[in-house]
Amino acid sequence: APARDSHGPPRQGHGSSKAASLHWTGERAVSVLLLGLLPAAYLCPGPAVDYSLAAALTLHGHWGLGQVITDYVHGDVPVKVANAGLYVLSALTFAGLCYFNYQDVGICKAVAMLWSL
């Protein structure tokens, strides 16, 4: 059976191995970036860290849920519907986090406020 990732058509043969490797490397890079952003959010909170967290958390969640779709959703139409829903959810998540950063206290300060309870 052709290999399929959650964000594209079925792929044949060895041509997808480089793309899969790059995707895997990207996932690891975002995970390492998040490990660095967490202390940065505590040590030097600000808009740059807030928006970086919004982007990295959204991307990390998007890729994670994409793997859940790949593993558990089968059939062409359900996969297309699930992927469309995933893109809508990811876009709304990023927009919501950016709105929260711009209109409210921001992610860093909000987490600090929760910790102070």
C-alpha positions as CSV (number, residue, x, y, z in Angstrom):
1,A,0.0,0.0,0.0
2,P,1.3,3.5,-0.7
3,A,2.5,5.5,2.2
4,R,0.3,8.4,3.2
5,D,0.9,11.3,5.5
6,S,-2.0,13.3,6.8
7,H,-1.3,16.3,4.6
8,G,-1.0,15.0,1.1
9,P,-1.8,12.3,-1.5
10,P,-0.5,8.8,-1.3
11,R,3.2,8.5,-2.1
12,Q,4.9,5.7,-4.0
13,G,8.4,4.3,-3.5
14,H,11.5,5.8,-2.0
15,G,10.8,9.4,-3.2
16,S,9.0,10.3,0.0
17,S,11.8,9.3,2.3
18,K,13.6,12.7,2.0
19,A,10.3,14.5,2.6
20,A,9.5,12.3,5.6
21,S,13.0,12.9,7.0
22,L,12.7,16.7,6.6
23,H,9.3,16.6,8.3
24,W,10.7,14.5,11.2
25,T,13.6,17.0,11.5
26,G,11.2,19.9,11.5
27,E,9.1,18.3,14.3
28,R,12.3,17.8,16.4
29,A,13.4,21.4,15.8
30,V,10.0,22.7,16.9
31,S,10.2,20.5,20.0
32,V,13.7,21.8,20.8
33,L,12.5,25.4,20.2
34,L,9.7,24.9,22.6
35,L,12.1,23.6,25.2
36,G,14.0,26.9,24.8
37,L,11.0,29.1,24.7
38,L,9.6,27.9,28.0
39,P,12.5,29.2,30.1
40,A,12.6,32.3,27.9
41,A,8.9,32.9,28.7
42,Y,9.8,32.9,32.4
43,L,13.1,34.8,32.3
44,C,12.3,37.5,29.7
45,P,8.6,37.6,28.9
46,G,7.5,39.9,26.1
47,P,5.7,40.1,22.8
48,A,8.5,38.3,20.9
49,V,8.3,35.3,23.2
50,D,4.5,35.4,23.2
51,Y,4.1,35.3,19.5
52,S,6.9,32.7,19.1
53,L,5.0,30.5,21.6
54,A,1.8,31.1,19.7
55,A,3.4,29.9,16.5
56,A,5.4,27.0,17.9
57,L,2.5,25.7,20.1
58,T,0.1,25.8,17.1
59,L,2.6,24.1,14.8
60,H,3.4,21.4,17.4
61,G,-0.3,20.7,18.0
62,H,-1.1,20.7,14.3
63,W,1.6,18.1,13.5
64,G,0.6,16.0,16.5
65,L,-3.1,16.0,15.6
66,G,-2.1,15.3,12.0
67,Q,-0.5,12.1,13.2
68,V,-3.6,11.1,15.1
69,I,-5.6,11.6,11.9
70,T,-3.1,9.5,10.0
71,D,-3.3,6.7,12.5
72,Y,-7.0,6.6,13.2
73,V,-8.9,8.1,10.2
74,H,-9.4,5.9,7.2
75,G,-11.0,6.4,3.8
76,D,-10.5,9.2,1.3
77,V,-13.5,11.4,2.3
78,P,-13.1,11.1,6.1
79,V,-9.3,11.9,5.8
80,K,-10.1,15.0,3.7
81,V,-12.8,16.1,6.1
82,A,-10.5,15.5,9.1
83,N,-7.6,17.4,7.5
84,A,-9.8,20.3,6.6
85,G,-11.0,20.4,10.2
86,L,-7.4,20.2,11.4
87,Y,-6.4,23.2,9.3
88,V,-9.4,25.2,10.5
89,L,-8.7,24.3,14.1
90,S,-5.0,25.2,13.7
91,A,-5.8,28.5,12.0
92,L,-8.3,29.4,14.8
93,T,-5.9,28.4,17.5
94,F,-3.1,30.6,16.1
95,A,-5.5,33.5,15.5
96,G,-6.9,33.1,19.0
97,L,-3.4,33.1,20.6
98,C,-2.4,36.1,18.6
99,Y,-5.6,37.9,19.5
100,F,-4.9,37.1,23.2
101,N,-1.3,38.3,22.9
102,Y,-2.4,41.6,21.2
103,Q,-5.6,42.4,23.1
104,D,-4.9,40.9,26.6
105,V,-1.9,40.2,28.8
106,G,-0.2,37.6,26.5
107,I,0.7,34.0,27.0
108,C,3.8,34.6,29.3
109,K,2.0,36.9,31.7
110,A,-1.1,34.8,31.7
111,V,0.9,31.7,32.8
112,A,2.7,33.7,35.4
113,M,-0.7,34.9,36.7
114,L,-1.9,31.3,36.9
115,W,1.2,30.3,38.8
116,S,0.7,33.1,41.3
117,L,-2.7,31.8,42.4
